[in-house]
Amino acid sequence: MKRDPQPAVSIVIPTRDRCADLRQTLESVIQQEYAENRCEIIVVDDGSNDDTPAVVERLVPAAGASGKTLRRLSSGGRGTNAAVNLGIAASAAEVIVTMGDDTGTPPGWLQRLIGGLIRSQADAVSGPLRIPTPGPLLGKHRQEIAACVTEVTAPCYWEYGQMIPVAGNMAVWRRVFERGLFDETLVPPVEEVDWTLRAGVRADFVENAWVWHVKGPETFARNWVMRKAWKQGRVTGNWVRQYLRWPFSKRLVLAARALRTSFRALLHAAYSRCWGGVVVALGELSRALALVGLLRRDVRAPQPAGRESPRALAEAMQQRASR
């Protein structure tokens, strides 16, 4: 069956206390060319205390003039995953696009991303996230801290070759989320891997559907990046141990591999006097320690009571689809 080249799209943007970044993101999305009345933008406000509501309200007329609708929901400070899930559940579009509130979109981005989803016949596609700051971000090799600052220039893969789409620039057929939403109890950076494996997502990469990931200079501060690398390694290792429950022998193999990478990164850091190597070494070391249970920390985020679970939201979506 031939697909509509411009299916109905809902663009879900979670945000909290970044109204200046959000305004620039919304302005660039509103300017995207797409079929009239086939695109809605859903801003999910995760408990902002700044001018986020006013920013969204001021841009509603501009969105309407471009043939799009813009609305704001509130997720009550329950976290990014909960905000994204709420936006997905509130939409009825055939395709869901997720992105960050610190994103700049070049002309033609939306059409390229949706076109890539249709051509690929995959469940989901994602595109690159480019940081506009030129040159090395820390140390001598830009790619060494890419994971810490979420710069994505190539497909990301999990242990057995599954491609993991990146939610900061992702398009997904709505039916896929009926198999599972994001786990609202998880903390970064494992949410996308967890969702991909749990929902059985087949993903592809659309190289020309890139966006700008706009970051402030504080994001590249040495101490900040090193702390984040340590935390990401710890969270990933503990997620494998607590959620996937791989046997110790299997985790030991992964830990040994991570330790070798850490050692090589330290040699590189010493030989080249490169702080990027230290960042890699810290991340791999904390992952190895967590994998074997020497660095234990729950990967669950504290959760407020009294809200619908991701499973309940997915079931509600299924019921609406069957009517």
Backbone hydrogen bonds, N-H to C=O, Kabsch-Sander energy under -0.5 kcal/mol:
donor,donor_aa,acceptor,acceptor_aa,energy
9,V,38,R,-3.1
10,S,95,V,-2.3
11,I,40,E,-3.0
12,V,10,S,-0.7
12,V,97,V,-3.4
13,I,11,I,-0.5
13,I,42,I,-2.8
15,T,44,V,-2.2
22,L,18,R,-2.9
23,R,19,C,-2.4
24,Q,20,A,-1.6
25,T,21,D,-2.3
26,L,22,L,-3.1
27,E,23,R,-2.5
28,S,24,Q,-1.9
29,V,25,T,-2.1
30,I,26,L,-2.9
31,Q,27,E,-1.2
32,Q,29,V,-1.6
37,N,67,G,-2.7
38,R,35,A,-1.6
39,C,67,G,-0.6
40,E,9,V,-2.6
41,I,69,T,-3.1
42,I,11,I,-3.2
42,I,40,E,-0.5
43,V,41,I,-0.6
43,V,71,R,-2.7
44,V,13,I,-2.2
44,V,42,I,-0.6
45,D,43,V,-0.7
45,D,73,L,-3.4
46,D,15,T,-3.2
46,D,44,V,-0.7
47,G,45,D,-1.1
55,V,51,D,-2.5
56,V,52,T,-2.3
57,E,53,P,-2.3
58,R,54,A,-2.4
59,L,55,V,-1.1
59,L,56,V,-0.6
60,V,56,V,-0.7
60,V,57,E,-0.9
63,A,59,L,-2.2
64,G,60,V,-2.3
65,A,61,P,-2.3
66,S,62,A,-1.1
66,S,63,A,-0.5
67,G,64,G,-1.5
68,K,63,A,-2.8
69,T,39,C,-1.5
71,R,41,I,-2.3
73,L,43,V,-3.0
75,S,45,D,-2.3
76,G,45,D,-0.7
83,A,79,G,-2.1
84,V,80,T,-2.6
85,N,81,N,-2.5
86,L,82,A,-2.3
87,G,83,A,-2.1
88,I,84,V,-2.4
89,A,85,N,-2.6
90,A,86,L,-1.8
91,S,88,I,-1.2
95,V,8,A,-1.9
96,I,172,V,-3.1
97,V,10,S,-3.1
98,T,170,M,-2.3
99,M,12,V,-1.7
100,G,168,G,-0.9
103,T,100,G,-0.5
104,G,212,W,-2.2
109,W,106,P,-1.8
112,R,108,G,-2.2
113,L,109,W,-2.5
114,I,110,L,-2.5
115,G,111,Q,-2.5
116,G,112,R,-2.2
117,L,113,L,-1.8
118,I,114,I,-2.2
119,R,115,G,-2.5
120,S,116,G,-2.1
121,Q,117,L,-1.0
122,A,117,L,-0.6
123,D,202,R,-2.2
124,A,202,R,-1.6
125,V,171,A,-2.5
126,S,204,D,-1.6
127,G,169,N,-1.8
129,L,152,V,-2.1
130,R,128,P,-0.5
130,R,211,V,-3.1
144,E,141,H,-1.6
145,I,142,R,-1.1
146,A,143,Q,-0.8
148,C,145,I,-0.6
149,V,145,I,-1.4
150,T,146,A,-0.7
151,E,146,A,-2.1
152,V,129,L,-1.6
152,V,150,T,-0.6
153,T,151,E,-0.5
158,W,162,Q,-2.7
161,G,158,W,-1.9
164,I,156,C,-3.2
167,A,165,P,-0.6
169,N,166,V,-1.9
170,M,98,T,-2.1
170,M,167,A,-0.6
171,A,125,V,-2.8
172,V,96,I,-2.7
173,W,123,D,-2.0
174,R,94,E,-3.1
176,V,173,W,-1.8
177,F,173,W,-0.6
177,F,174,R,-1.1
178,E,174,R,-0.7
178,E,175,R,-0.7
179,R,176,V,-1.5
180,G,177,F,-0.5
184,E,182,F,-0.7
186,L,183,D,-1.3
187,V,299,V,-1.2
190,V,187,V,-1.2
194,D,190,V,-2.7
195,W,191,E,-2.6
196,T,192,E,-2.5
197,L,193,V,-2.4
198,R,194,D,-2.6
199,A,195,W,-2.8
201,V,196,T,-2.2
203,A,201,V,-0.6
204,D,124,A,-1.5
206,V,126,S,-2.5
207,E,205,F,-0.8
209,A,206,V,-1.6
210,W,208,N,-0.8
211,V,128,P,-1.8
212,W,104,G,-3.4
213,H,130,R,-3.6
214,V,102,D,-2.4
214,V,212,W,-0.8
215,K,213,H,-0.5
219,T,216,G,-1.7
220,F,217,P,-1.5
221,A,218,E,-1.3
225,V,221,A,-2.5
226,M,222,R,-2.3
227,R,223,N,-2.2
228,K,224,W,-2.2
229,A,225,V,-2.5
230,W,226,M,-2.1
231,K,227,R,-2.3
232,Q,228,K,-2.9
233,G,229,A,-2.2
234,R,230,W,-2.2
235,V,231,K,-2.9
236,T,232,Q,-2.4
237,G,233,G,-2.3
238,N,234,R,-2.4
239,W,235,V,-2.2
240,V,236,T,-2.1
241,R,237,G,-1.9
242,Q,238,N,-3.2
243,Y,239,W,-2.7
244,L,239,W,-1.3
245,R,240,V,-1.0
246,W,240,V,-1.0
251,R,247,P,-2.3
252,L,248,F,-2.6
253,V,249,S,-1.4
254,L,250,K,-1.7
255,A,251,R,-2.6
256,A,252,L,-2.4
257,R,253,V,-2.0
258,A,254,L,-2.4
259,L,255,A,-2.5
260,R,256,A,-2.1
261,T,257,R,-2.2
262,S,258,A,-2.4
263,F,259,L,-2.5
264,R,260,R,-2.5
265,A,261,T,-2.4
266,L,262,S,-2.1
267,L,263,F,-2.1
268,H,264,R,-2.3
269,A,265,A,-2.5
270,A,266,L,-2.5
271,Y,267,L,-2.8
272,S,268,H,-2.9
273,R,269,A,-1.0
274,C,269,A,-1.2
275,W,273,R,-0.5
277,G,274,C,-0.7
278,V,274,C,-0.8
279,V,275,W,-1.9
280,V,276,G,-2.2
281,A,277,G,-2.3
282,L,278,V,-2.5
283,G,279,V,-2.2
284,E,280,V,-2.4
285,L,281,A,-2.3
286,S,282,L,-2.4
287,R,283,G,-1.7
288,A,284,E,-2.2
289,L,285,L,-2.3
290,A,286,S,-2.1
291,L,287,R,-2.3
292,V,288,A,-1.4
293,G,290,A,-1.2
294,L,289,L,-2.6
295,L,289,L,-1.1
301,A,185,T,-3.8
313,L,309,S,-2.2
314,A,310,P,-2.4
315,E,311,R,-2.4
316,A,312,A,-2.2
317,M,313,L,-2.1
318,Q,314,A,-2.2
319,Q,315,E,-2.2
320,R,316,A,-2.1
321,A,317,M,-2.2
322,S,318,Q,-1.6
323,R,319,Q,-0.6
323,R,320,R,-0.7
